[in-house]
Amino acid sequence: MPRSCINMEDDNYLEKLLFISENLGHNDIEALKFLCSDLISLGNLENINSARQLFEQLMRDDLLNKENCFLVAELLFLIKQKHLLCQIGYTKEEVQKELSTKGKISSYRIMLYNLSEEITIEDFQHAKFLLRDSIPKPPKCFLSLLRNMEKQELLSKNYLEKLEFVCKNLSKSLLKRINQYKTEKEEKNLSVASGLAECLWNTSLQENMEATRYEMTSKHRGLCIIFNNCTFKTMDYREGSCKDAGELNSVFKWLGFTVTIHENKTKEEMENILHLCKNDSKHQESDCFVCCILTHGNSGCVYSSDDKSIAIKELLNYFTANQCPGLINKPKLFFFQACQGKDAQEGVLLEADARSVNNSLSVPKNIPQMYIPKEADFLLGMATVDGCFAVRHIEKGSWYIQALCHYLKHLVPREEDILSILTMVNNEVSQQAADKKGKIKQMPQPAFTLRKKVIFPVPSDKSPL
């Protein structure tokens, strides 16, 4: 008899599926539709705009019912929304164990989805260019491009030549994934479990990961303090910074932090706040500490609202082992939205978070590693490299902070670690340009002395934003 996914009445079963649907975003829906392309007809797929509608179609096709909803568990596992598995009575370990016998998503479909997860924005643009004669209507995402290739009979499980042509011009790792699929297929050892490849965890790897991540088990996740300096004595007003502060407040509260925002503080006030924070007894019962500083800056320093400079290293030194024993062996994360030079970007709605500006791009002189205390468990996330500006849109907020918040919301539920998230932030910000010709760019730069992975759990009593 199949394992019952939920031991409850029909209405509660449907309520759980509805909860899952409401907590999946647009990109998740597109991923689910793509993965189900071999199970649901094209005509029915095109009319699906939500996970609820997809679940309804799976029920009509007798692929989903109260007694057996493993397919939903498999789909959630594949798109890395593992925090939702508990809604249907599964854990990720249980799903993984049963994939080889119960999995319905083909290895071919999984391989294509894995490719889409690895494709960068620039790769996607190149792929569209290479296929412009075959697919004249520009697709909005890589999954859409793959669907169009299948419709044009340019792609199938037995015909991968066109896809190989595209991928060999983009990345060796993409081509390697295709070759791996072909090799397994030829050797007749292909199964759903092997098709998951590098994307999924096996049991031993998962156990190893648990040992190499910081503990995130406390009821109190930690303190998060945000300095948002907008007004200054002589420097320009930082319009749009409140948008950043609001996003950070929302995201870190969602992650379980106790957030405090400090607006327009003088140097003395900032130092007093940091002094009180380092002595806060709550650190003893917390997992982590976060500090975000939104202000003007220059090489190696930031500015208080009274135009006084504060060295970045001084700010971090408040939380060393000697100064803050409550945070020993716990990750201490600092994010700075501030220029680290005097270079200017053009554009009506763009400003630079620098004390003064000029019109030439300088060459980065130092890396932020020099600002980190010489001990473990620190992460410093800088909006830009030393010597360069950091862009802030006066209506939408800064490139860096908005990208950081976006990827925290999107990737924390997928159990991605903070360095992987910051890599995605780097890619997102680097694709933008502050001038019409696309020559003036911004590149964030993290530096760290972390010893383990920082993986934030999604609080069980809260759903993703």
N, C-alpha and C positions, 0 to 999 in steps of 0.2 A: 504494500500500500504506500503511495507517495507521501512524503513528509508534508504535514499540514503547515502552511506558511504562517497562519495566524489562528490561534485557538480562541475564536470569538465569533459572535453573531455576524451575519452578512453585512448589517449596517456598519458595524465597527470595522470590518474588513475594507469596505468601500471608503470609509472615513480615513483609514490609513493611506490608502492609495491616493485619495484626494490631497492629503497632507503632503505626500511625496511630490505630487504634481505641482502644488503651490510653492514648493521650495526648490524647483528647478528653473533655471533661467533659459533665455532664448537659445544660447549656444548649446546648452544641454539638450534641449528639445531637438535641435538639428542633428546632434550626435545620435540620439535615440532613433530618430527616423532613418538615418543612414545605416545604423547597425541592423535595423529591422527591414532593410530593403529586400532581403531574400524571403521574408516571412509575410509581408503585407504587399498587396498589389500597388503598382505605381499610382493608379487612379485614387485609391484610398489614402495613400501617403500624402498626396498633394493637398488633400482636404484637412489634414491634421495640423493644428496650430498649438497644441498643448499636450503635455504628458497625459492628462486625463483623457483626451480624445484618442491618444495612442493606446492607452489601457483598454478603453472601450472597444477599439477595433480588435485588439488581441483577444478580448473576451468573446467577441462575435466569431472569431476564427478558431475558437476552442484552444487557444494557446495560453490562456490565463484564467484561473478560477480560484476559489477560496482554498480548495484542497491542494493546489499546486501553483504557487506563484514564483517558482525558481527563476523563470525568465526575467521577471522584474529585478530580482536579486542579481542575476548575471549582468543585466544592462547597467544597473547602478555601479556594480563592481568595475565594469569596463570603462565607464566615464569618470571613475574615481570619486563618486559621491557616496563613499562607504559609510559616512555618518548616518545615512538614511536607511541602511540595511536593518537596523534594529526595529524600524517600523513594521517590517514584515517578518520579524522573528529570526533573522539571520545575523551571523557575524562574518567578517571577511574571510576568516579561516575556514568556516563551514562552506562558504561559496566556493572558495578555491578547491577544497577537497572534492566537491561534487561536480566541478566543471567538466571533467573528462567524461562523465557518464550522463550528465543532464544538460550540458550546454547546447544551445540551439543556434548560436551565432557562429557562422562559418569562419574558418581561419583566414580565408581570403578577405572577408569583410573586416575582420579584426586587424589584419595587416594594413589595409587601406586606412582605417581609422587611426592606427598608430602613426602612419605617415603624416596624416593631417595634424596630429599633435606636435610633431617635430618641425613642421614647416614654419619658417619665419615670415613676417610680413613682406620682406624683400624677396624671399624665395617665391612667395605666392604671386607677386607682381611679375617676376621673371617667367613663371609657369604660364601665366595668362598670355604673356607676349609670345612665348614659344608655340602656343596653341591658338593664336588669334585667327589663323586661317580655317581651322577646324571648328572652333567655337567662337564665332564672331560676337555673340552677346556676352559681355563681361560678367562672370559669376561673382557673387558677393563674398564667397569664402571657398576654401580649398575643397571642402566636402561637396559643395555645389559644383565645383569644377569636375570632380570625380564622377558625380552623378551625370553630368552632361557628357562626359567621355563615354560612359556606359550607354547612354541613350543613342549616341552617334556610332556605337559599336566600335569605339576606339579602345575599349577596356573591358576585360572579362577575366574570370579566374583562369582561363586557358590562353588569354591573349594579353600579355603585359608589355609588349615591345614598345608601344607608344609611351607608356608610363615610364619605362626604363629610359627612354630617350630624354624625357623631361627631367627626371631625377638625376641623371648623370651630369646634367648641366647645372644642377643646384648644389648637391651635397653627396659625398661618398657614403655617408651614414644612411641616407635614404635609399640609395642603390643597394647597400648592404642588406637592408631589411627586406627588400624585394628578393634578392638572391637567396636569402635565408629561407624565405617562404618557398621558393622554387626548389631548392635543394631538399627540403623536408618533403615536399610533394612528390618529387622524383623518387625519393627513398621509401615512399609509402609509409612513412612514420608520422605523417601529419595527424595531429589531433587538436582539439580545441585548446587543451592544456599547453601543448607545445607552440601553438599559434599565438598564444599570448606573449611569448618571447620576453623581451626585456621589460615590457610595459608592466607586467604583473609580478608580484612577489611569490616566491616559493616559501615553504615553511621555514627552512633554515635561514634564508635571507631575512625573513621578517623577524625571527628571533634575534638575529644579529643587529638589526636596525633598532630593536627595542633597547639593546644594550648600549647603543651609540647615539642615543638621543637624550636631551635633557629631560628630567622629570617634569611633567605637567599634570600633576595629580591633585594639587592643593585646591581646596574650595575657593581660596582667594588667589586668583591668577597673579596679581601684582599691581603695583602702582604705575600709572602712566601720567606724566606731567607734560603739559604743552605750553611752551612760551610763544605767544603770538604778539610780536612787536610790530605795530602798524604805523604809529605816529612817533616822530622824532623831533629833536630841537631844530636841526638844520637839514636833515636828509629827507628825501621824498617820502610821501605817504605810500605805504605798501598796499595799494588797492587790490582786492582779490584774495588777500591772505586769510580773511575770515572764512572764505569758502574752504580753504585747506584745513583750517582749524576745526571746522564743523565736520568735515569728512573723517579726519583723524579721531575726533571725539566719538563719532558714531561707530567706526570700525573697531576701535580698541575696547569700547564698552561691550560690543558684540562678542569680542574675544574673551570677555570676562575680567577686564582690567577695571580698576577704580581710577577714573580719569578726572584730572583737574586742569582747567585752562587758566593761564595767567596772562592777562592782557597788558601790553605796554608797560613793562617793568624797567626800572632803572637798574644800573649795574649793582648797586647795593641791595636792591630788592631781589634781584635774581640770585645773588649770592646767599642772601638770607633764606630764600625758599629752598635752594639746593642744600643748605646746611641743615634745615629742618627735615628735609626729605631723607637725607642720608642717615639721620638718627631715628627715623620712623620705625616703631616696633613691628609694624605690619610686614616688613621685609622678612622677618623670621618665619612667617607662615605663608609666604608667597613662593611662586615658582620663577618669577622673572621681573625685570624692571625695564620700563620704556621711557625715554625722554625725547620729545620732539621740539626742535627750536626753529621757529619761522621768523626770520629777521633779515636785515641787511648784513653783509659780511665782506671780508677781505681775506687775503691769504693767511690761513691759519687762525682766523679769529671771527667772531660775530660781534654785533653791536647791540647794546642795550638802548632803551628808548631815550636815554639822555646822551646819546652819541658816544658812549665810552666803549672801547673795545674790550673783549674778554677772550682770552686764548681758548681755543677748543680743548686743548689738553688740560687746562685748568678745570673746565666744566666736567670732564670725565674723571679727573682725579678725586672728585668728591665721593666716588663710588668704588674706589679700590678696596682691597681686602682690609687694609689697616683702617681706612676711614669709614667703611660700611661693612662690618662683619656679618650683618644679616643677609648680605647678598653673595657671600663666599660660595663658589661653585655653582652659581646661578647666572644665566645669561643676562647681560646688561646691554640693551639695544638703544642706540642714539641715532636719530634721523635729523639731518640739517637741511632746511631749505634756505640757502643763503649763498650769495655769490662768493667766490674765492678769488676774485680778480676784478679788474676795472674795464673789461671788454663790454661793448654794447651790441645789442641786436636791434635790427630795424623792424618797423611795424607799428601801426597806430595803436593796437590794443595790447602791445607787449611792453613790459618794463623789465629792467634788470635789478636784481636784489643786490646792488653794489652801492657803496657810499658815493662814488663818483664814477663817471663813465668816459670812455673814449671810443673811437671808431675802428680800432684794429684788434685783431685776434692775437692774443699772446700765446706762447707755447707753455704748456703745463711744466712747472718747475719741480714740484714735489708730489709725493703721493700721501694720502691721508694716514697711512700706516704710522708715520712719525708722530701723529697726534695721540695715538692709543697708548695707554699705560702699559708698561712692560710686565703684564701679567695676564692670566687667562680669562676667558669668558666675556670679552667685550666685542661688540659689533658697532662699527661707525658707518652709517649710510649717508654719503654726501650727494647732494643734488648735482654736483659738477666736480670736475677735476680742479686741482689747484691752479690758480692763475686765470680762471675763466668764469664767465657769468652763469647765472641760473635763471631760466626764463619763468616769468609769472604772468599769466593772462589776467587782466584786470577784472574779468567777469567770471571765467571758468576756474580760476586758481592756477597753481603752478603745474608744469608738466610733470615734475618728479613726484610731488605728493599725490596728485590725482592718479597717476599710474600706480604708485605704491598702494593706495587704498583700493583701487580696482582689482589688482592682482591678489591682495590679501583676501578680499571677498570671494574672488573666483577660485583661488588655489588652496586656501586653507582647508575647505571641505574635501579637497582631493589629497590631503595629507602631504602636501609639498613642504619642504623645509624652507626656512627664511632665505638662505643663499640662492636656492633655485628660484624663489619668488623675485629676489632682487635682480637675478639674471634676466628674467622676463621684463622687469621694469627697465633695465638698461636697454634692452632691445626696443621696447616701446618708445622710450624717450629719444633714442638715437635715430628713429625713423622720422621724427618731426624736424621741422626747419623754421628758423626765425626770420627768414627772408624769402622772397618770391622765387629766387633762383635756387633755393635749397642748399646754399653753400654754408650758411651759418647754423651750426648744430650745437647740441648739448649732449654730453656723455656723463651720466652719474658714475660714482665710483665707491664701492664698498671696501672696507678694510676690516679685518677681524682677527681676534685671537681665540675664537670659539674652539672648544675641544670636541663638541658633539653637535648633532643636528638640532636646530630649534624648530620643532613642529608643534604648532598650536592646535590643540583639540577644539572642536566646535562644542561649546557647552551644551549638554543634553537637554537643558530646559529652554534653549533658544534655537531658533531657525535662522538660516543664512539670510542676510539682508537682501 
